[in-house]
Amino acid sequence: MSQSISAKADNFGVYRRFVSVNLRTDEILFECLGLISFEDKDERVVLTVKTGPETYKKHSISTKEGVFWDVEDLSENPVNPYKYVVNWQPKMLWPFELETDPHNPYE
């Protein structure tokens, strides 16, 4: 059963939340919610987010020492399956939230 759940999630069938945390300060550095598939490679996590029937966005996050990351399956998103949210949280950057609507990219 675990393998079928993972396969569904990795094929963009489950709404997920990815979070990376600075273990020294307990601050959330990066958060992404959406239809996410990920690959852990060479001190980086590469996220691929499905934003439309045939469109995708990629994010590459460093996983150097002192950074923890987690992916949580949240279930299907019943409202808009292609909506995704990215939150950057470090104090050195001005906090902002990026939301996309594939039907109106200029909104």
DSSP file (Angstrom, degrees, kcal/mol; ACC not computed):
  #  RESIDUE AA STRUCTURE BP1 BP2  ACC     N-H-->O    O-->H-N    N-H-->O    O-->H-N    TCO  KAPPA ALPHA  PHI   PSI    X-CA   Y-CA   Z-CA
    1    1 A M     >        0   0    0      0, 0.0     4,-2.1     0, 0.0     5,-0.2   0.000 360.0 360.0 360.0 -41.0    0.0    0.0    0.0
    2    2 A S  H  >  +     0   0    0      1,-0.2     4,-2.3     2,-0.2     5,-0.2   0.879 360.0  52.3 -59.7 -38.9    2.8    2.4    0.9
    3    3 A Q  H  > S+     0   0    0      1,-0.2     4,-2.5     2,-0.2    -1,-0.2   0.884 108.5  49.5 -66.3 -38.7    4.3    2.0   -2.6
    4    4 A S  H  > S+     0   0    0      2,-0.2     4,-2.1     1,-0.2    -1,-0.2   0.869 111.0  50.0 -70.1 -34.6    1.0    2.8   -4.4
    5    5 A I  H  X S+     0   0    0     -4,-2.1     4,-2.3     2,-0.2    -2,-0.2   0.931 112.9  46.8 -65.8 -45.0    0.6    5.9   -2.2
    6    6 A S  H  X S+     0   0    0     -4,-2.3     4,-2.8     1,-0.2    -2,-0.2   0.906 111.3  51.3 -62.9 -42.2    4.1    7.1   -3.1
    7    7 A A  H  X S+     0   0    0     -4,-2.5     4,-1.0     2,-0.2    -1,-0.2   0.909 110.3  48.9 -62.7 -41.9    3.6    6.3   -6.8
    8    8 A K  H  <>S+     0   0    0     -4,-2.1     5,-2.5     2,-0.2     3,-0.4   0.928 113.9  46.2 -62.8 -44.9    0.4    8.4   -6.8
    9    9 A A  H ><5S+     0   0    0     -4,-2.3     3,-1.5     4,-0.2     5,-0.4   0.913 110.9  51.7 -65.1 -42.8    2.1   11.3   -5.1
   10   10 A D  H 3<5S+     0   0    0     -4,-2.8    -1,-0.2     1,-0.3    -2,-0.2   0.672 106.1  56.4 -70.2 -15.7    5.2   11.2   -7.3
   11   11 A N  T 3<5S-     0   0    0     -4,-1.0    -1,-0.3    -3,-0.4    -2,-0.2   0.008 125.6-100.8-102.4  26.5    2.9   11.3  -10.4
   12   12 A F  T < 5S+     0   0    0     -3,-1.5    -3,-0.2    24,-0.2    -2,-0.1   0.780  88.4 124.1  65.5  31.2    1.3   14.5   -9.2
   13   13 A G      < +     0   0    0     -5,-2.5     2,-0.4    -6,-0.1    -4,-0.2   0.450  62.2  56.8 -98.7  -1.5   -1.9   12.8   -7.8
   14   14 A V  S    S-     0   0    0     -5,-0.4    22,-0.6    -6,-0.3     2,-0.4  -0.995  80.8-123.2-134.6 134.7   -1.6   14.2   -4.3
   15   15 A Y  E     -AB  35  75A   0     60,-1.5    59,-3.1    -2,-0.4    60,-1.0  -0.636  43.2-173.8 -73.4 126.6   -1.5   17.8   -3.0
   16   16 A R  E     -AB  34  73A   0     18,-3.4    18,-2.3    -2,-0.4     2,-0.4  -0.801  26.1-142.0-125.9 163.1    1.7   18.1   -0.9
   17   17 A R  E     -AB  33  72A   0     55,-2.5    55,-3.0    -2,-0.3     2,-0.4  -0.994  14.8-166.8-125.0 123.4    3.6   20.5    1.3
   18   18 A F  E     +AB  32  71A   0     14,-3.1    14,-2.4    -2,-0.4     2,-0.4  -0.927  10.9 178.9-107.9 134.0    7.4   20.7    1.2
   19   19 A V  E     -AB  31  70A   0     51,-2.4    51,-2.3    -2,-0.4     2,-0.4  -1.000  15.0-163.9-135.9 135.0    9.2   22.6    4.0
   20   20 A S  E     -AB  30  69A   0     10,-2.4     9,-2.7    -2,-0.4    10,-1.2  -0.971  15.2-166.5-115.9 140.0   12.9   23.3    4.6
   21   21 A V  E     -AB  28  68A   0     47,-3.5    47,-2.8    -2,-0.4     2,-0.7  -0.967  24.7-127.3-129.5 136.9   14.0   24.4    8.1
   22   22 A N  E  >> -AB  27  67A   0      5,-2.8     4,-2.2    -2,-0.4     5,-0.5  -0.757  21.2-157.1 -78.0 115.3   17.2   25.9    9.4
   23   23 A L  T  45S+     0   0    0     43,-3.2    -1,-0.2    -2,-0.7    44,-0.1   0.711  87.5  56.0 -72.1 -19.6   18.0   23.6   12.4
   24   24 A R  T  45S+     0   0    0     42,-0.5    -1,-0.2     1,-0.1    43,-0.1   0.848 124.8  20.2 -78.9 -34.1   20.1   26.2   14.1
   25   25 A T  T  45S-     0   0    0     -3,-0.3    -2,-0.2     2,-0.2    -1,-0.1   0.515  94.3-129.6-112.1  -8.1   17.4   28.9   14.2
   26   26 A D  T  <5 +     0   0    0     -4,-2.2     2,-0.3     1,-0.2    -3,-0.2   0.665  59.3 145.2  63.7  18.1   14.3   26.7   13.8
   27   27 A E  E   < -A   22   0A   0     -5,-0.5    -5,-2.8     1,-0.0     2,-0.5  -0.674  55.2-121.4 -88.4 140.2   13.2   29.1   11.0
   28   28 A I  E     -A   21   0A   0     -2,-0.3    -7,-0.3    -7,-0.2     3,-0.1  -0.690  28.6-177.2 -74.8 125.7   11.3   27.9    8.0
   29   29 A L  E     +     0   0A   0     -9,-2.7    60,-1.7    -2,-0.5     2,-0.3   0.823  64.3   5.2 -92.7 -37.7   13.4   28.8    4.9
   30   30 A F  E     -AC  20  88A   0    -10,-1.2   -10,-2.4    58,-0.2     2,-0.4  -0.995  58.0-175.8-152.7 139.0   11.2   27.7    2.1
   31   31 A E  E     -AC  19  87A   0     56,-2.3    56,-3.1    -2,-0.3     2,-0.4  -0.999   3.6-179.3-139.0 137.5    7.7   26.2    1.8
   32   32 A C  E     -AC  18  86A   0    -14,-2.4   -14,-3.1    -2,-0.4     2,-0.4  -0.998   4.2-170.6-138.3 132.9    5.9   25.0   -1.3
   33   33 A L  E     +AC  17  85A   0     52,-2.7    52,-2.1    -2,-0.4     2,-0.3  -0.979  41.2  72.0-122.5 136.4    2.4   23.6   -1.6
   34   34 A G  E    S-A   16   0A   0    -18,-2.3   -18,-3.4    -2,-0.4     2,-1.3  -0.982  93.6 -31.2 159.0-165.4    1.0   22.0   -4.7
   35   35 A L  E    S+AD  15  50A   0     15,-0.6    15,-2.6    -2,-0.3     2,-0.4  -0.732  78.2 178.7 -84.1  93.9    1.1   18.9   -6.8
   36   36 A I  E     - D   0  49A   0     -2,-1.3     2,-0.4   -22,-0.6   -24,-0.2  -0.836  28.4-177.4-113.9 134.2    4.8   18.1   -6.1
   37   37 A S  E     - D   0  48A   0     11,-2.6    11,-3.1    -2,-0.4     2,-0.3  -0.960  21.8-167.4-116.4 144.6    7.2   15.4   -7.1
   38   38 A F  E     - D   0  47A   0     -2,-0.4     2,-0.4     9,-0.2     9,-0.2  -0.941  18.7-161.6-137.2 157.3   10.7   15.6   -5.7
   39   39 A E  E     - D   0  46A   0      7,-1.8     7,-2.9    -2,-0.3     2,-0.7  -0.993  14.1-146.2-137.2 128.5   14.1   14.1   -6.1
   40   40 A D  E     + D   0  45A   0     -2,-0.4     2,-0.3     5,-0.2     5,-0.2  -0.848  37.3 151.2 -95.9 114.3   16.9   14.2   -3.4
   41   41 A K  E >   - D   0  44A   0      3,-3.1     3,-0.9    -2,-0.7    -2,-0.1  -0.971  54.9 -14.7-152.1 134.1   20.3   14.5   -5.1
   42   42 A D  T 3  S-     0   0    0     -2,-0.3    -1,-0.1     1,-0.3    21,-0.1   0.884 124.6 -45.4  48.5  58.9   23.7   15.9   -4.3
   43   43 A E  T 3  S+     0   0    0      1,-0.2    20,-2.8    20,-0.1     2,-0.3   0.761 124.3  94.3  58.2  27.9   22.9   18.1   -1.3
   44   44 A R  E <   -DE  41  62A   0     -3,-0.9    -3,-3.1    18,-0.3     2,-0.5  -0.991  63.3-146.6-143.2 149.2   19.8   19.4   -3.2
   45   45 A V  E     -DE  40  61A   0     16,-2.6    16,-2.7    -2,-0.3     2,-0.6  -0.987  17.3-155.1-112.9 125.1   16.2   18.6   -3.4
   46   46 A V  E     -DE  39  60A   0     -7,-2.9    -7,-1.8    -2,-0.5     2,-0.4  -0.899   9.4-162.7-103.9 117.1   14.7   19.2   -6.8
   47   47 A L  E     -DE  38  59A   0     12,-3.4    12,-2.3    -2,-0.6     2,-0.5  -0.821   6.8-165.1 -98.6 135.6   10.9   19.9   -6.7
   48   48 A T  E     -DE  37  58A   0    -11,-3.1   -11,-2.6    -2,-0.4     2,-0.5  -0.992  10.5-165.0-116.9 124.1    8.8   19.6   -9.8
   49   49 A V  E     -DE  36  57A   0      8,-3.3     8,-2.3    -2,-0.5     2,-0.6  -0.932  16.1-135.9-114.1 126.6    5.4   21.2   -9.4
   50   50 A K  E     +DE  35  56A   0    -15,-2.6   -15,-0.6    -2,-0.5     6,-0.3  -0.712  27.9 170.6 -81.4 121.2    2.5   20.5  -11.8
   51   51 A T  E     -     0   0A   0      4,-2.2     5,-0.2    -2,-0.6    -1,-0.1   0.391  63.6  -0.7-113.5   0.0    0.8   23.9  -12.6
   52   52 A G  E >  S- E   0  55A   0      3,-1.2     3,-0.6    29,-0.1    -1,-0.2  -0.958  93.8 -71.9-171.9 176.9   -1.5   22.8  -15.5
   53   53 A P  T 3  S+     0   0    0      0, 0.0    -1,-0.0     0, 0.0    -3,-0.0   0.838 132.5   6.2 -54.5 -34.8   -2.4   19.8  -17.5
   54   54 A E  T 3  S+     0   0    0     -3,-0.0     2,-0.4     2,-0.0    -4,-0.0   0.090 112.8  96.6-135.5  23.4    0.9   19.9  -19.3
   55   55 A T  E <   +E   52   0A   0     -3,-0.6    -4,-2.2     2,-0.0    -3,-1.2  -0.915  43.7 178.2-122.2 146.9    2.9   22.6  -17.5
   56   56 A Y  E     -E   50   0A   0     -2,-0.4     2,-0.3    -6,-0.3    -6,-0.2  -0.959  16.4-151.7-142.6 154.8    5.4   22.3  -14.7
   57   57 A K  E     -E   49   0A   0     -8,-2.3    -8,-3.3    -2,-0.3     2,-0.4  -0.952  15.5-147.2-124.5 148.6    7.7   24.5  -12.5
   58   58 A K  E     -E   48   0A   0     -2,-0.3     2,-0.4   -10,-0.2   -10,-0.2  -0.931  12.8-176.7-119.2 143.6   11.0   23.5  -11.0
   59   59 A H  E     -E   47   0A   0    -12,-2.3   -12,-3.4    -2,-0.4     2,-0.5  -0.996   9.4-159.1-133.2 138.4   12.6   24.5   -7.7
   60   60 A S  E     -E   46   0A   0     -2,-0.4     2,-0.4   -14,-0.2   -14,-0.2  -0.983  11.9-170.0-121.0 122.5   16.0   23.4   -6.5
   61   61 A I  E     -E   45   0A   0    -16,-2.7   -16,-2.6    -2,-0.5     2,-0.1  -0.936  21.5-123.4-119.4 131.4   16.7   23.7   -2.7
   62   62 A S  E     -E   44   0A   0     -2,-0.4   -18,-0.3   -18,-0.2   -19,-0.1  -0.457  17.8-169.9 -69.7 140.6   20.0   23.3   -1.0
   63   63 A T        +     0   0    0    -20,-2.8     4,-0.2    -2,-0.1   -19,-0.2  -0.223  29.2 152.9-123.8  42.4   20.1   20.7    1.7
   64   64 A K    >   -     0   0    0    -21,-0.2     3,-1.5     1,-0.2   -21,-0.0  -0.042  59.7 -55.2 -63.8 173.6   23.5   21.5    3.2
   65   65 A E  T 3  S+     0   0    0      1,-0.2    -1,-0.2   -42,-0.0     3,-0.1  -0.212 127.2  29.6 -53.8 136.8   24.4   20.7    6.8
   66   66 A G  T 3  S+     0   0    0      1,-0.2   -43,-3.2    -3,-0.1   -42,-0.5   0.483  95.0 107.6  91.1   3.7   22.0   22.3    9.3
   67   67 A V  E <   -B   22   0A   0     -3,-1.5     2,-0.3   -45,-0.2    -1,-0.2  -0.969  46.8-169.4-118.9 125.7   18.9   22.2    6.9
   68   68 A F  E     -B   21   0A   0    -47,-2.8   -47,-3.5    -2,-0.5     2,-0.3  -0.850   5.6-170.2-107.4 144.8   16.1   19.8    7.5
   69   69 A W  E     -B   20   0A   0     -2,-0.3     2,-0.3   -49,-0.3   -49,-0.2  -0.974   5.5-175.6-136.6 155.2   13.3   19.2    4.9
   70   70 A D  E     -B   19   0A   0    -51,-2.3   -51,-2.4    -2,-0.3     2,-0.5  -0.996  14.6-151.6-147.2 145.6   10.0   17.3    5.0
   71   71 A V  E     -B   18   0A   0     -2,-0.3     2,-0.5   -53,-0.2   -53,-0.2  -0.989  16.5-167.6-119.5 126.5    7.3   16.5    2.4
   72   72 A E  E     -B   17   0A   0    -55,-3.0   -55,-2.5    -2,-0.5     2,-0.6  -0.950  18.8-134.7-117.1 130.0    3.8   16.0    3.8
   73   73 A D  E     +B   16   0A   0     -2,-0.5   -57,-0.2   -57,-0.2     3,-0.1  -0.744  23.3 177.9 -81.9 121.6    0.9   14.6    1.8
   74   74 A L  E     -     0   0A   0    -59,-3.1   -58,-0.2    -2,-0.6     2,-0.2   0.568  42.1-114.2-100.5 -12.3   -2.1   16.8    2.3
   75   75 A S  E     -B   15   0A   0    -60,-1.0   -60,-1.5     2,-0.1    -1,-0.3  -0.429  55.9 -30.5 102.1-178.1   -4.6   14.9    0.0
   76   76 A E        -     0   0    0    -62,-0.2   -62,-0.1    -2,-0.2   -63,-0.0  -0.397  57.6-126.6 -68.8 147.2   -6.2   16.0   -3.2
   77   77 A N        -     0   0    0      1,-0.1     6,-0.1     4,-0.1    -1,-0.1  -0.857  22.8-169.3 -95.2 106.0   -6.9   19.7   -3.6
   78   78 A P  S    S+     0   0    0      0, 0.0    -1,-0.1     0, 0.0    -2,-0.0   0.715  75.8  53.5 -72.4 -20.4  -10.6   19.9   -4.5
   79   79 A V  S    S-     0   0    0      1,-0.2    -2,-0.0     2,-0.0     0, 0.0   0.982 129.0 -10.1 -81.7 -61.0  -10.7   23.5   -5.5
   80   80 A N    >   -     0   0    0      3,-0.1     3,-1.6     1,-0.1    -1,-0.2  -0.865  57.2-163.4-142.5 102.8   -8.0   24.0   -8.1
   81   81 A P  T 3  S+     0   0    0      0, 0.0   -46,-0.3     0, 0.0   -31,-0.1   0.701  89.7  51.8 -64.4 -17.9   -5.6   21.1   -8.5
   82   82 A Y  T 3  S+     0   0    0    -31,-0.1     2,-0.3   -48,-0.1    18,-0.1   0.422  81.0 109.5-101.6   1.7   -3.0   23.3  -10.4
   83   83 A K    <   +     0   0    0     -3,-1.6     2,-0.3    -6,-0.1   -48,-0.1  -0.582  45.3 179.4 -74.5 136.2   -2.8   26.1   -7.8
   84   84 A Y        -     0   0    0     16,-0.5    16,-1.3    -2,-0.3     2,-0.4  -0.984  15.2-152.4-138.2 155.9    0.5   26.2   -6.0
   85   85 A V  E     -CF  33  99A   0    -52,-2.1   -52,-2.7    -2,-0.3     2,-0.4  -0.972   4.4-167.0-127.9 136.5    2.0   28.4   -3.3
   86   86 A V  E     -CF  32  98A   0     12,-2.0    12,-2.3    -2,-0.4     2,-0.5  -0.994   5.7-171.9-122.9 131.2    5.6   29.2   -2.6
   87   87 A N  E     -CF  31  97A   0    -56,-3.1   -56,-2.3    -2,-0.4     2,-0.5  -0.988   7.1-165.2-124.0 123.9    6.7   31.0    0.6
   88   88 A W  E     +CF  30  96A   0      8,-1.1     8,-0.7    -2,-0.5   -58,-0.2  -0.917  11.7 176.0-101.3 133.5   10.2   32.2    1.3
   89   89 A Q        +     0   0    0    -60,-1.7   -60,-0.1    -2,-0.5   -59,-0.1   0.555  25.8 127.2-119.5  -8.3   10.7   33.0    5.0
   90   90 A P    >   -     0   0    0      0, 0.0     3,-1.4     0, 0.0   -61,-0.1  -0.194  58.9-131.6 -58.9 144.0   14.3   34.1    5.7
   91   91 A K  T 3  S+     0   0    0      1,-0.3   -62,-0.0     3,-0.1     0, 0.0   0.758 104.0  67.4 -65.0 -23.8   14.7   37.3    7.6
   92   92 A M  T 3  S+     0   0    0      2,-0.1     2,-0.3     0, 0.0    -1,-0.3   0.714  99.5  58.2 -72.1 -17.7   17.3   38.5    5.1
   93   93 A L  S <  S-     0   0    0     -3,-1.4     3,-0.0     3,-0.0     0, 0.0  -0.816  98.4-104.5-107.7 151.0   14.6   38.6    2.4
   94   94 A W        -     0   0    0     -2,-0.3    -6,-0.1     1,-0.1    -2,-0.1  -0.632  49.0-111.8 -68.5 121.9   11.5   40.6    2.4
   95   95 A P        +     0   0    0      0, 0.0     2,-0.3     0, 0.0    -6,-0.1  -0.324  51.1 161.2 -61.1 134.7    8.8   38.0    3.2
   96   96 A F  E     -F   88   0A   0     -8,-0.7    -8,-1.1     2,-0.0     2,-0.4  -0.977  31.8-138.7-148.6 160.7    6.5   37.4    0.2
   97   97 A E  E     -F   87   0A   0     -2,-0.3     2,-0.5   -10,-0.2   -10,-0.2  -0.984  11.9-156.6-123.5 134.7    4.0   34.8   -1.0
   98   98 A L  E     +F   86   0A   0    -12,-2.3   -12,-2.0    -2,-0.4     2,-0.4  -0.953  16.0 174.3-113.4 120.6    3.8   33.8   -4.6
   99   99 A E  E     -F   85   0A   0     -2,-0.5     2,-0.4   -14,-0.2   -14,-0.2  -0.969  11.3-158.8-123.9 143.1    0.5   32.3   -5.8
  100  100 A T        -     0   0    0    -16,-1.3   -16,-0.5    -2,-0.4     3,-0.0  -0.912  12.6-163.0-121.8 149.9   -0.3   31.3   -9.4
  101  101 A D    >   -     0   0    0     -2,-0.4     3,-1.6     3,-0.3     6,-0.2  -0.958  11.4-155.5-125.9 110.3   -3.5   30.8  -11.3
  102  102 A P  T 3  S+     0   0    0      0, 0.0    -1,-0.1     0, 0.0   -51,-0.0   0.712  94.1  56.1 -62.4 -18.4   -2.9   28.9  -14.5
  103  103 A H  T 3  S+     0   0    0      1,-0.3   -51,-0.0     2,-0.1    -3,-0.0   0.695 122.8  22.8 -85.1 -19.8   -6.0   30.4  -16.0
  104  104 A N    X   +     0   0    0     -3,-1.6     3,-1.6     1,-0.1    -3,-0.3  -0.637  65.7 175.4-145.3  82.1   -4.9   34.0  -15.4
  105  105 A P  T 3  S+     0   0    0      0, 0.0    -1,-0.1     0, 0.0    -2,-0.1   0.633  79.3  58.0 -68.4 -12.0   -1.1   34.2  -15.1
  106  106 A Y  T 3         0   0    0      1,-0.2    -6,-0.0    -5,-0.1    -2,-0.0   0.450 360.0 360.0 -95.6  -1.1   -1.2   38.0  -14.9
  107  107 A E    <         0   0    0     -3,-1.6    -1,-0.2    -6,-0.2    -7,-0.0   0.474 360.0 360.0 -80.9 360.0   -3.4   38.2  -11.8
